[in-house]
């Protein structure tokens, strides 16, 4: 019932608040109450990207490994796998940078008036002669061939200069 959602919310917020003690309590309360460990593991995968993100990119690896470990061995053995992951997440630095930036991109797409801008010609794949003749891929700079980053636009002209990491797109 509702306690299912209340407990996962408490776990999530305890990890977000870096309270390892409370995080373990809410995890144990869920598992000892019969919660599916794979449900908890799936929520941990989401947490790794949503709340920890780039502050600790290995968090996502930890979460996926915990999910796989739970899938392989099940309860009660997997409880310690989940406990380790929960404590790791509570102790990890947090960043919502990617989560916020992706939200800005979605907002930009939802509020765009008219048809979406086309993919710039230089970014298009040109597997046929016709496409090459139409200018697909023309002028594209293949970054690995350069020692320094190349100057090249990757967004449509209408979005030139926008930085989804710094501003809300409208």
PEKA-V527639 format. One record per residue. N is the residue number from 1. SS is DSSP state (a for helix, b for strand, c for the rest). PSI is psi as a letter, one per 20 degrees, with the letter a starting at -180 (none if undefined). BURIAL is b if it has 16 or more other C-alpha atoms within 10 Angstrom, else e. Layout:
n,ss,psi,burial
N,SS,PSI,BURIAL
N,SS,PSI,BURIAL
This chain:
n,ss,psi,burial
1,c,b,e
2,a,h,e
3,a,h,e
4,a,g,e
5,a,h,e
6,a,g,e
7,a,g,b
8,a,h,b
9,a,g,e
10,a,g,b
11,a,g,b
12,a,g,b
13,a,h,b
14,a,g,b
15,a,g,b
16,a,h,b
17,c,j,e
18,c,k,b
19,c,n,b
20,a,h,b
21,a,g,e
22,a,h,b
23,a,g,b
24,a,h,b
25,a,g,b
26,a,h,b
27,a,g,b
28,a,g,b
29,a,h,e
30,a,g,b
31,a,g,b
32,a,h,e
33,c,j,e
34,c,j,e
35,c,q,e
36,c,o,e
37,a,h,b
38,a,h,b
39,a,g,e
40,a,g,b
41,a,g,b
42,a,g,e
43,a,h,b
44,a,h,b
45,a,g,b
46,a,g,e
47,a,g,b
48,a,g,b
49,a,g,b
50,a,g,b
51,a,h,b
52,a,g,b
53,a,c,b
54,a,i,b
55,a,h,b
56,a,n,b
57,c,i,e
58,a,i,e
59,a,h,b
60,a,h,b
61,a,g,e
62,a,g,b
63,a,g,b
64,a,h,b
65,a,g,b
66,a,g,b
67,a,g,b
68,a,g,b
69,a,g,b
70,a,h,b
71,a,g,e
72,a,g,e
73,a,i,e
74,c,a,e
75,c,q,e
76,c,i,e
77,c,h,e
78,c,i,b
79,a,h,b
80,a,h,e
81,a,g,b
82,a,h,b
83,a,g,b
84,a,g,e
85,a,g,b
86,a,g,b
87,a,g,b
88,a,g,b
89,a,h,b
90,a,h,b
91,a,i,e
92,c,q,b
93,c,q,b
94,c,q,b
95,c,p,b
96,c,j,e
97,a,g,b
98,a,g,b
99,a,g,b
100,a,g,b
101,a,g,b
102,a,h,e
103,a,h,b
104,a,h,b
105,a,g,b
106,a,g,e
107,a,g,e
108,a,g,b
109,a,g,e
110,a,h,e
111,a,j,e
112,c,p,e
113,c,p,e
114,c,a,e
115,c,q,e
116,c,q,e
117,c,q,e
118,c,q,e
119,c,p,e
120,c,q,e
121,a,g,b
122,a,i,b
123,a,i,b
124,c,q,b
125,c,q,e
126,c,m,b
127,c,i,e
128,c,r,e
129,a,h,e
130,a,g,e
131,a,g,e
132,a,g,e
133,a,h,e
134,c,i,e
135,c,j,e
136,c,p,b
137,c,i,b
138,c,p,b
139,c,j,e
140,c,p,e
141,c,o,e
142,c,o,e
143,a,g,e
144,a,i,e
145,a,i,e
146,c,q,e
147,c,h,e
148,c,q,e
149,c,q,e
150,c,q,e
151,c,o,e
152,c,p,e
153,c,p,e
154,c,i,e
155,c,q,e
156,c,q,e
157,a,h,e
158,a,i,e
159,a,j,e
160,c,p,e
161,c,i,e
162,c,q,e
163,c,o,e
164,c,i,b
165,c,i,b
166,c,h,e
167,c,r,e
168,c,p,e
169,c,q,b
170,c,none,e
